Amino acid sequence: MTETSPTSRRSVVDLDELLAVARSAARAGARTAAFWRHRAHRLFLEDDIALATLIDEARQEADRAIRSVLSSRRPNDGVLGRERSTAGYTDVRWIVDELSGSVDYLYERPDWAVGVAAAAPGGTLLAAAVSEPAVGVLTEARLGGGTVINDDPVPLPGRRDLAWALVEVAPVGSRASAGRTVDALVSGVGEVRHGGSTAAALARVATGRADALWAPDLKPWDCAAGVLLVQEAGGTVGDLVGTTPQTWPGSGDVLAATPALWRPLRQLLAEVHLPPASAKHGPAVTDR
């Protein structure tokens, strides 16, 4: 059955249509990035081309592929992305991460992904897809419809003790801050992993391939798609102030975990991180 969602008093959107577009756009970006990947790696090794230059070229190619799908299927929607943003004339705005985990991508490591999400005004997430091409995984979700990995529904998360949990981190900022984060987690959880892609890490939390992610200071394109995957799989997302149902934290500090682990992890991290200013917490906005 086709599901719809009101995004304003003026319009109703078809969530199944948005999910189909998100899926197609994520696949198109992933195909393009995968095609370009080996060439980028070879140039990086042989021609001593600057890392930033190659990453920029890969991002631009993938971004064009994603926007080609969006413009053909939803030409009047706005797009918010790392590369560029465009205004739209509807109540849907797409949030695009054309290459999450760019350094891993360039070194031909598997931890990179492409994420595409649709959001309503105010930041309510409507549909999302994250493609992890190197491991052959596509994870997708729409509001109220649950999360699916490679066409299989994701079961609701079970309970796991913090001492046995696998927690991913994406620390940014000073080395001292990152060190305090890792020290606190190592002493309090089962395993700690530092991956290259926030989008892929959130997809792993959503599908039970990790138990939690702590990633501070993110932009909307870094996390929007993955946040919906976690929430629709029954997980909890917020920052160190509190949870943010149906959207990502406006602070940019993202703690995503199974419900049983979210509060203990929040308490653990709050001992080494200052919480965001209260004015930044709460519903995200798509023009942030």
C-alpha positions as CSV (number, residue, x, y, z in Angstrom):
1,M,0.0,0.0,0.0
2,T,1.2,3.4,-0.9
3,E,1.8,5.6,2.2
4,T,1.5,9.4,2.2
5,S,2.6,12.0,4.7
6,P,1.5,15.6,5.1
7,T,4.5,18.0,4.9
8,S,2.4,21.2,5.2
9,R,-1.1,22.4,4.8
10,R,-0.5,22.7,1.0
11,S,0.7,19.3,0.0
12,V,0.9,15.5,0.7
13,V,3.8,13.5,-0.4
14,D,4.0,9.8,-1.5
15,L,6.5,8.2,0.9
16,D,6.9,5.1,-1.4
17,E,7.7,7.4,-4.3
18,L,10.3,9.3,-2.3
19,L,11.9,6.0,-1.1
20,A,12.1,4.8,-4.7
21,V,13.8,8.0,-5.8
22,A,16.2,7.9,-2.8
23,R,17.1,4.3,-3.7
24,S,17.7,5.1,-7.4
25,A,19.7,8.2,-6.6
26,A,21.9,6.3,-4.1
27,R,22.5,3.5,-6.5
28,A,23.4,5.9,-9.3
29,G,25.9,7.8,-7.1
30,A,27.4,4.5,-5.9
31,R,27.8,3.1,-9.4
32,T,29.5,6.3,-10.6
33,A,31.8,6.4,-7.5
34,A,32.7,2.7,-7.9
35,F,33.5,3.1,-11.6
36,W,35.7,6.1,-10.8
37,R,37.3,4.6,-7.7
38,H,40.0,2.4,-9.3
39,R,41.1,5.2,-11.6
40,A,41.4,7.6,-8.6
41,H,43.4,5.0,-6.6
42,R,45.8,4.5,-9.6
43,L,46.3,8.2,-10.1
44,F,46.9,8.7,-6.4
45,L,49.6,6.0,-6.4
46,E,51.3,6.7,-9.7
47,D,51.0,10.4,-10.4
48,D,51.3,11.9,-7.0
49,I,48.2,13.9,-7.5
50,A,47.0,15.8,-4.4
51,L,44.6,13.7,-2.3
52,A,42.2,16.6,-2.0
53,T,42.1,17.1,-5.8
54,L,41.2,13.4,-6.4
55,I,38.5,13.4,-3.7
56,D,37.0,16.6,-5.1
57,E,36.8,15.0,-8.6
58,A,35.2,11.8,-7.3
59,R,32.7,13.8,-5.2
60,Q,31.7,15.9,-8.2
61,E,31.1,12.9,-10.5
62,A,29.0,11.1,-7.9
63,D,27.1,14.3,-7.1
64,R,26.2,14.8,-10.7
65,A,24.9,11.2,-11.0
66,I,22.7,11.7,-7.9
67,R,21.3,15.0,-9.0
68,S,20.6,13.6,-12.5
69,V,18.1,11.2,-10.9
70,L,16.6,13.8,-8.6
71,S,16.1,16.3,-11.4
72,S,14.5,13.8,-13.6
73,R,12.2,12.3,-11.0
74,R,11.6,15.3,-8.6
75,P,12.6,18.4,-10.6
76,N,11.0,20.9,-8.3
77,D,12.5,19.8,-5.0
78,G,15.4,21.5,-3.4
79,V,18.8,19.8,-2.7
80,L,21.1,20.3,0.2
81,G,24.6,18.8,-0.3
82,R,28.3,19.1,0.5
83,E,29.1,20.2,-3.1
84,R,26.3,22.7,-3.6
85,S,22.7,23.4,-2.6
86,T,19.7,24.4,-4.8
87,A,16.4,25.9,-3.8
88,G,13.2,24.2,-4.6
89,Y,9.5,24.9,-4.9
90,T,8.0,22.0,-2.9
91,D,7.9,20.8,0.7
92,V,10.5,18.2,0.0
93,R,14.3,18.8,0.2
94,W,16.9,16.2,-0.6
95,I,20.0,15.9,1.5
96,V,22.9,14.3,-0.3
97,D,26.2,12.8,0.8
98,E,27.7,11.8,-2.5
99,L,30.9,10.2,-0.9
100,S,31.0,9.5,2.8
101,G,34.4,8.1,3.8
102,S,36.5,9.6,1.0
103,V,39.9,8.7,2.3
104,D,38.9,5.0,2.7
105,Y,37.5,5.2,-0.8
106,L,40.7,6.6,-2.3
107,Y,42.8,3.9,-0.6
108,E,40.4,1.2,-1.9
109,R,39.2,0.3,1.6
110,P,35.6,-0.8,2.0
111,D,34.3,1.7,4.5
112,W,32.7,4.3,2.2
113,A,29.1,5.0,1.2
114,V,26.6,7.1,-0.6
115,G,23.6,8.5,1.3
116,V,20.4,10.2,0.0
117,A,17.5,11.4,2.2
118,A,14.3,13.3,1.7
119,A,13.2,15.7,4.4
120,A,10.1,17.9,5.1
121,P,10.3,21.5,6.3
122,G,11.6,21.6,9.8
123,G,13.8,18.5,9.2
124,T,11.4,15.6,9.5
125,L,13.0,12.7,7.6
126,L,10.7,11.1,5.1
127,A,12.8,8.5,3.2
128,A,16.4,7.5,2.9
129,A,18.9,5.1,1.3
130,V,22.5,4.4,2.0
131,S,24.6,2.3,-0.4
132,E,27.8,0.6,0.7
133,P,29.1,-0.6,-2.7
134,A,32.3,-2.2,-1.5
135,V,30.3,-4.7,0.6
136,G,27.3,-5.0,-1.6
137,V,24.8,-3.5,0.9
138,L,21.9,-1.2,0.3
139,T,19.9,-0.1,3.4
140,E,16.7,2.0,3.0
141,A,13.8,3.3,5.1
142,R,10.8,5.5,4.9
143,L,8.9,7.2,7.7
144,G,6.8,4.7,9.5
145,G,7.8,1.8,7.2
146,G,10.7,0.2,9.0
147,T,14.2,-0.4,7.7
148,V,15.2,-2.8,4.9
149,I,18.7,-4.2,4.0
150,N,19.0,-5.7,0.6
151,D,15.2,-6.2,0.4
152,D,15.1,-8.0,3.8
153,P,13.3,-6.2,6.7
154,V,15.5,-5.4,9.7
155,P,14.3,-6.9,12.9
156,L,13.9,-4.8,16.0
157,P,17.1,-4.5,18.1
158,G,17.6,-6.8,21.0
159,R,19.1,-5.9,24.4
160,R,22.8,-6.0,24.9
161,D,24.9,-5.1,27.9
162,L,27.2,-2.1,27.5
163,A,30.1,-4.2,28.4
164,W,29.6,-6.3,25.3
165,A,28.6,-3.5,22.9
166,L,30.5,-2.7,19.7
167,V,30.6,1.1,19.5
168,E,31.8,3.1,16.4
169,V,33.3,6.6,16.8
170,A,34.0,9.4,14.4
171,P,35.8,11.9,16.7
172,V,36.6,15.3,15.4
173,G,38.3,18.3,16.9
174,S,41.4,18.3,19.0
175,R,43.4,15.1,19.6
176,A,42.9,15.6,23.3
177,S,39.1,15.5,22.9
178,A,39.3,12.5,20.7
179,G,41.6,10.8,23.1
180,R,39.3,11.4,26.0
181,T,36.4,9.9,24.0
182,V,38.3,6.8,23.2
183,D,39.6,6.4,26.7
184,A,36.1,6.6,28.2
185,L,34.6,4.2,25.7
186,V,37.4,1.6,25.9
187,S,37.0,1.4,29.7
188,G,33.2,1.2,29.5
189,V,32.2,-0.8,26.4
190,G,33.0,-4.1,24.7
191,E,34.7,-2.9,21.5
192,V,35.5,0.4,19.9
193,R,35.9,0.9,16.1
194,H,36.8,4.1,14.2
195,G,35.5,3.8,10.7
196,G,35.8,6.1,7.7
197,S,32.2,6.7,6.8
198,T,29.5,8.1,9.1
199,A,26.7,7.1,6.7
200,A,28.0,3.5,6.6
201,A,28.4,3.5,10.4
202,L,24.8,4.5,10.9
203,A,23.7,1.9,8.4
204,R,25.6,-0.7,10.4
205,V,23.9,0.4,13.7
206,A,20.5,0.2,11.9
207,T,21.2,-3.3,10.7
208,G,22.8,-4.8,13.8
209,R,26.4,-4.8,12.4
210,A,27.3,-2.3,15.2
211,D,25.5,-1.4,18.4
212,A,26.1,2.4,18.5
213,L,27.8,5.4,16.9
214,W,29.1,8.6,18.5
215,A,29.9,11.2,15.9
216,P,30.1,14.9,17.0
217,D,30.0,18.0,14.9
218,L,28.3,16.6,11.8
219,K,26.6,18.5,9.0
220,P,23.1,17.4,7.8
221,W,24.5,15.5,4.7
222,D,26.8,13.5,6.9
223,C,24.0,11.9,8.9
224,A,20.5,12.6,7.6
225,A,20.1,9.3,5.6
226,G,21.7,7.1,8.3
227,V,19.6,8.7,11.1
228,L,16.4,7.6,9.5
229,L,17.7,4.1,9.0
230,V,18.5,3.8,12.7
231,Q,15.2,5.3,13.8
232,E,13.0,3.2,11.6
233,A,14.9,0.1,12.7
234,G,13.8,0.8,16.3
235,G,17.0,2.6,17.4
236,T,17.4,5.9,19.2
237,V,19.1,9.0,17.9
238,G,19.9,12.3,19.7
239,D,22.8,14.3,21.2
240,L,24.0,14.6,24.7
241,V,21.0,16.8,25.6
242,G,18.3,14.4,24.5
243,T,16.7,12.4,21.7
244,T,15.5,13.9,18.4
245,P,12.7,11.7,17.0
246,Q,12.2,11.7,13.3
247,T,15.2,14.0,12.6
248,W,18.9,14.5,13.3
249,P,20.2,16.7,16.2
250,G,20.4,20.3,15.3
251,S,23.6,20.5,17.3
252,G,25.3,18.1,14.8
253,D,26.4,15.8,17.6
254,V,25.0,12.4,16.8
255,L,24.6,9.5,19.3
256,A,22.8,6.6,17.7
257,A,22.3,3.3,19.5
258,T,19.9,0.6,20.4
259,P,17.4,1.8,23.0
260,A,18.9,-0.2,25.8
261,L,22.3,1.3,25.2
262,W,21.5,4.9,24.3
263,R,21.1,6.4,27.9
264,P,24.1,4.6,29.4
265,L,26.3,5.8,26.5
266,R,25.0,9.3,26.8
267,Q,25.9,9.3,30.5
268,L,29.4,7.9,29.7
269,L,30.1,10.4,26.9
270,A,28.7,13.4,28.9
271,E,31.5,12.8,31.4
272,V,34.1,13.8,28.8
273,H,32.1,16.0,26.4
274,L,30.3,19.2,27.0
275,P,26.7,19.0,25.8
276,P,25.7,21.3,23.0
277,A,24.1,24.7,23.8
278,S,20.4,24.2,24.5
279,A,19.5,26.5,21.6
280,K,21.1,24.1,19.2
281,H,19.4,21.0,20.4
282,G,16.2,19.8,19.0
283,P,14.6,19.6,15.6
284,A,17.0,20.1,12.7
285,V,16.4,22.4,9.8
286,T,17.3,21.5,6.2
287,D,19.0,24.9,5.5
288,R,21.5,24.5,8.3
